[in-house]
Amino acid sequence: MPSPLIALLCLEALTRPSIWAEPDSRIPEGKTAAIWCQGPPGAEEYQLLSEGGLSAWGRPQRSRARGAVRFPIAAMTSRTAGRYRCFCRSGELWSEPSEPLDLVVTGMYDTPTLWVQPGPTVTSGENVTFYCRLETVTNTFFLLQEGGPSHPQGSHGAVPAEFPMGPVTSAHTGTYRCFGAYSDHVWSFPSEPVKLLVTGEEAPSSQPEKPPGLWGTIILAEVDGAGPSAPAPAAWDHTAQNLLRIGLAVLALVALTWLLAEDWLCRWRTREGAGRAQAGMDCDV
């Protein structure tokens, strides 16, 4: 059994695991999906939690070299959509939570209409505006560009939602779709694609090839000033458990130190008493 001091020194925080969704973080209703969690080498168990109350446990398979755990979702619904985090455990120590993963279900209720003005073909330096309209009542819209980096932007206005851009460059050339959002994680069907072509500027040759089907750039428009509700703070965190274990180890270390001191003091008193008794005998002689 390790001493409390050794146990205390071993209580160092685990590296927080990484989390991602497969095939994407936006999944059509009814389609299969999976959430992956990967922690540091030696992680023995993983826990996946959502802010909606869903939870799952898993252990890494020895056949997987990277030690990740896959949590399958048989069919995406509004209930399986939400914000997820995962934890990993090594021995009795739990890691900090991973970064949040927002899993969105699409294909709900209605299909918006998307168009761009002054037109789908513009000259570099011009300003353009995308418009998105949805018959179903909602106050939040998303415009996505295929394969671009993710950077949400907010805008308020009247229906249809407006997404101004400009001055545009060749980086704005691409395929766009829009969604209406009924909540942070429940979106409508995607609109028909609209291709924007920016002419008059040579496209950079070093731009990496983007995989098809991945939607990156997210531009957010909120109608009538009412934005999506803020996510509830996570009620689950293993930090308290780790702090409790550290506190118990400190208490055990203090108790052990006190016992050793008491034992030493008792031995010293015994030796002191024996010395005095021997001195008394010498005086009698």
C-alpha positions as CSV (number, residue, x, y, z in Angstrom):
1,M,0.0,0.0,0.0
2,P,1.6,3.3,-1.0
3,S,2.1,5.9,1.7
4,P,-0.1,9.0,1.8
5,L,2.9,11.1,0.6
6,I,3.4,9.0,-2.5
7,A,-0.4,9.0,-3.2
8,L,-0.4,12.8,-2.9
9,L,2.5,13.2,-5.4
10,C,0.7,10.8,-7.8
11,L,-2.5,12.9,-7.8
12,E,-1.6,15.0,-10.9
13,A,-4.3,16.1,-13.3
14,L,-4.9,14.0,-16.4
15,T,-4.7,15.6,-19.8
16,R,-8.2,16.6,-20.9
17,P,-9.5,14.3,-23.6
18,S,-10.4,15.4,-27.2
19,I,-13.9,14.9,-28.6
20,W,-15.3,14.9,-32.1
21,A,-18.3,13.7,-34.1
22,E,-18.4,11.4,-37.1
23,P,-19.2,12.0,-40.0
24,D,-19.8,15.6,-38.9
25,S,-21.2,17.7,-36.1
26,R,-24.4,18.4,-38.1
27,I,-26.4,15.2,-38.8
28,P,-29.7,14.9,-40.7
29,E,-32.6,13.5,-38.7
30,G,-32.7,9.7,-38.6
31,K,-29.1,9.2,-39.8
32,T,-26.4,7.4,-37.8
33,A,-23.6,9.2,-36.1
34,A,-20.9,8.6,-33.6
35,I,-19.0,10.6,-31.0
36,W,-15.4,9.8,-30.4
37,C,-13.4,10.5,-27.2
38,Q,-9.6,10.1,-26.9
39,G,-7.5,10.7,-23.8
40,P,-3.9,10.3,-22.9
41,P,-2.1,6.8,-23.0
42,G,-3.2,4.8,-20.0
43,A,-6.8,6.1,-19.8
44,E,-8.9,3.1,-18.6
45,E,-12.4,4.4,-18.9
46,Y,-14.4,7.2,-20.6
47,Q,-17.6,8.9,-19.7
48,L,-19.7,10.9,-22.2
49,L,-22.2,13.3,-20.9
50,S,-24.7,15.8,-22.5
51,E,-26.2,18.9,-20.9
52,G,-29.6,17.3,-21.7
53,G,-28.9,14.5,-19.3
54,L,-27.7,11.7,-21.6
55,S,-24.7,9.7,-20.4
56,A,-22.7,6.7,-21.6
57,W,-19.6,4.8,-20.5
58,G,-16.9,3.0,-22.5
59,R,-13.5,1.4,-22.3
60,P,-10.9,1.6,-25.1
61,Q,-10.4,-1.6,-27.1
62,R,-6.9,-3.0,-27.2
63,S,-7.2,-3.4,-30.9
64,R,-7.4,0.4,-31.3
65,A,-3.9,1.8,-31.3
66,R,-5.0,5.4,-30.5
67,G,-7.0,4.3,-27.5
68,A,-10.1,6.2,-28.5
69,V,-13.6,5.2,-27.6
70,R,-16.6,5.4,-30.0
71,F,-20.1,6.1,-28.8
72,P,-22.5,5.3,-31.6
73,I,-25.8,7.0,-32.2
74,A,-28.3,4.8,-34.0
75,A,-30.5,7.6,-35.3
76,M,-30.2,11.4,-34.8
77,T,-33.2,13.0,-33.2
78,S,-33.8,16.3,-31.3
79,R,-33.2,14.3,-28.1
80,T,-29.7,13.1,-29.1
81,A,-28.7,16.5,-30.3
82,G,-27.1,18.8,-27.8
83,R,-23.8,19.8,-26.2
84,Y,-21.5,17.0,-25.2
85,R,-18.3,16.6,-23.1
86,C,-16.3,13.6,-22.2
87,F,-14.0,12.6,-19.3
88,C,-11.4,9.9,-18.9
89,R,-10.2,8.0,-15.9
90,S,-6.9,6.5,-14.9
91,G,-7.0,4.6,-11.6
92,E,-9.1,6.7,-9.2
93,L,-8.3,10.0,-10.9
94,W,-10.7,11.7,-13.4
95,S,-9.6,14.2,-16.0
96,E,-11.0,17.7,-16.6
97,P,-13.9,17.8,-19.1
98,S,-13.1,17.9,-22.8
99,E,-13.9,21.0,-24.9
100,P,-17.7,21.1,-25.7
101,L,-19.0,19.4,-28.8
102,D,-22.3,20.9,-30.2
103,L,-24.1,18.1,-32.1
104,V,-26.8,19.5,-34.3
105,V,-29.7,17.6,-35.9
106,T,-30.9,19.0,-39.3
107,G,-33.8,18.2,-41.5
108,M,-36.5,19.4,-39.1
109,Y,-39.9,20.8,-40.1
110,D,-39.3,23.1,-43.1
111,T,-36.9,24.1,-45.9
112,P,-35.7,27.8,-46.2
113,T,-35.1,29.7,-49.4
114,L,-31.7,31.3,-50.1
115,W,-30.7,33.9,-52.7
116,V,-27.9,36.5,-53.1
117,Q,-27.9,40.1,-54.4
118,P,-26.8,41.6,-56.7
119,G,-26.3,38.2,-58.1
120,P,-24.3,34.9,-57.9
121,T,-21.4,36.4,-60.0
122,V,-19.7,39.5,-58.8
123,T,-16.4,41.4,-59.2
124,S,-13.8,41.4,-56.5
125,G,-14.3,44.3,-54.1
126,E,-18.1,44.4,-54.4
127,N,-20.5,44.0,-51.5
128,V,-23.1,41.2,-51.6
129,T,-25.9,40.2,-49.3
130,F,-27.4,36.7,-48.9
131,Y,-31.1,36.4,-47.9
132,C,-32.6,33.5,-46.1
133,R,-36.4,33.1,-45.6
134,L,-38.3,30.4,-43.8
135,E,-42.1,30.0,-43.6
136,T,-41.9,28.3,-40.2
137,V,-41.6,30.8,-37.3
138,T,-38.1,31.1,-36.1
139,N,-35.8,34.0,-35.2
140,T,-32.4,32.4,-35.9
141,F,-30.7,31.5,-39.2
142,F,-27.3,30.1,-40.1
143,L,-25.5,30.6,-43.4
144,L,-22.8,28.0,-44.1
145,Q,-20.0,28.0,-46.7
146,E,-18.8,24.6,-47.8
147,G,-15.3,23.8,-46.6
148,G,-14.5,27.2,-45.0
149,P,-13.2,28.0,-41.6
150,S,-15.7,28.4,-38.8
151,H,-16.4,32.0,-37.5
152,P,-19.9,32.8,-36.4
153,Q,-21.2,36.3,-36.8
154,G,-24.4,37.9,-35.5
155,S,-26.9,40.1,-37.2
156,H,-30.4,41.4,-36.3
157,G,-33.1,42.5,-38.7
158,A,-36.5,41.6,-40.2
159,V,-37.5,38.5,-42.1
160,P,-35.9,37.5,-44.5
161,A,-32.6,37.2,-42.6
162,E,-29.8,39.2,-44.2
163,F,-26.2,38.2,-44.4
164,P,-24.1,41.1,-45.8
165,M,-20.6,40.4,-47.0
166,G,-17.9,42.6,-48.5
167,P,-15.8,43.7,-50.0
168,V,-15.6,40.2,-51.3
169,T,-12.5,38.4,-52.6
170,S,-11.8,35.1,-54.2
171,A,-12.0,33.5,-50.7
172,H,-15.7,34.2,-50.7
173,T,-16.1,32.0,-53.9
174,G,-17.9,28.9,-52.9
175,T,-21.2,27.1,-52.3
176,Y,-23.6,28.3,-49.6
177,R,-26.7,27.0,-47.9
178,C,-28.8,28.4,-45.1
179,F,-30.7,26.8,-42.2
180,G,-33.4,28.0,-39.8
181,A,-32.8,27.1,-36.2
182,Y,-35.5,26.2,-33.8
183,S,-33.0,25.9,-31.0
184,D,-29.2,25.8,-30.7
185,H,-29.1,22.2,-31.8
186,V,-32.3,21.7,-33.9
187,W,-32.1,23.1,-37.4
188,S,-34.4,23.0,-40.4
189,F,-33.7,21.3,-43.7
190,P,-30.9,22.9,-45.7
191,S,-31.8,25.3,-48.5
192,E,-30.9,24.6,-52.1
193,P,-27.3,25.5,-52.7
194,V,-26.3,28.9,-54.0
195,K,-22.9,29.3,-55.7
196,L,-21.1,32.6,-55.4
197,L,-18.4,33.4,-58.0
198,V,-16.0,36.3,-57.4
199,T,-14.2,37.3,-60.6
200,G,-11.4,39.8,-61.2
201,E,-8.9,38.3,-58.8
202,E,-6.6,35.4,-59.2
203,A,-7.4,32.6,-56.7
204,P,-4.5,31.7,-54.4
205,S,-2.7,28.6,-55.6
206,S,-1.7,27.5,-52.1
207,Q,-5.3,27.1,-50.9
208,P,-5.6,23.5,-49.6
209,E,-8.2,21.2,-51.2
210,K,-11.3,20.9,-49.1
211,P,-13.1,17.6,-48.6
212,P,-16.6,17.5,-50.1
213,G,-19.6,17.5,-47.8
214,L,-18.0,19.4,-44.9
215,W,-19.6,22.7,-44.0
216,G,-17.3,25.1,-42.3
217,T,-18.0,28.9,-42.2
218,I,-21.0,29.6,-40.1
219,I,-22.6,33.1,-40.2
220,L,-25.4,33.7,-37.8
221,A,-28.4,36.0,-38.2
222,E,-30.9,36.6,-35.4
223,V,-34.3,38.1,-36.4
224,D,-36.2,40.6,-34.1
225,G,-33.2,40.7,-31.7
226,A,-34.0,37.4,-30.0
227,G,-31.0,35.2,-30.1
228,P,-30.6,31.5,-29.2
229,S,-30.8,30.7,-25.5
230,A,-27.5,30.4,-23.7
231,P,-26.6,26.9,-22.8
232,A,-27.0,25.9,-19.2
233,P,-23.8,25.5,-17.3
234,A,-22.5,21.9,-17.0
235,A,-23.6,20.4,-13.7
236,W,-21.2,17.6,-13.9
237,D,-17.5,18.0,-13.2
238,H,-15.0,15.6,-11.6
239,T,-12.9,18.4,-10.2
240,A,-14.6,18.2,-6.8
241,Q,-13.8,14.5,-6.7
242,N,-10.2,15.1,-7.4
243,L,-9.9,17.8,-4.8
244,L,-11.6,15.6,-2.3
245,R,-9.1,12.9,-2.9
246,I,-6.2,15.3,-2.6
247,G,-7.7,16.6,0.7
248,L,-8.0,13.1,2.1
249,A,-4.4,12.4,1.1
250,V,-3.2,15.5,2.9
251,L,-5.2,14.6,6.0
252,A,-3.7,11.1,6.0
253,L,-0.2,12.5,5.6
254,V,-0.8,14.8,8.6
255,A,-2.1,11.9,10.7
256,L,0.9,9.8,9.8
257,T,3.2,12.6,10.7
258,W,1.5,13.0,14.1
259,L,1.7,9.3,14.8
260,L,5.4,9.2,14.0
261,A,6.0,12.2,16.2
262,E,4.0,10.7,19.0
263,D,5.9,7.4,18.7
264,W,9.3,9.3,18.8
265,L,8.2,11.3,21.8
266,C,7.1,8.1,23.6
267,R,10.5,6.4,22.9
268,W,12.3,9.5,24.1
269,R,10.4,9.6,27.4
270,T,11.1,5.9,27.9
271,R,14.8,6.3,27.4
272,E,14.8,9.4,29.7
273,G,13.1,7.5,32.4
274,A,15.5,4.5,32.1
275,G,18.5,6.9,32.3
276,R,17.2,8.5,35.5
277,A,16.5,5.1,37.1
278,Q,20.1,4.0,36.3
279,A,21.5,7.2,37.8
280,G,19.5,6.6,41.0
281,M,20.9,3.0,41.4
282,D,24.5,4.4,41.0
283,C,23.9,6.8,43.8
284,D,22.7,4.1,46.2
285,V,25.8,2.1,45.6
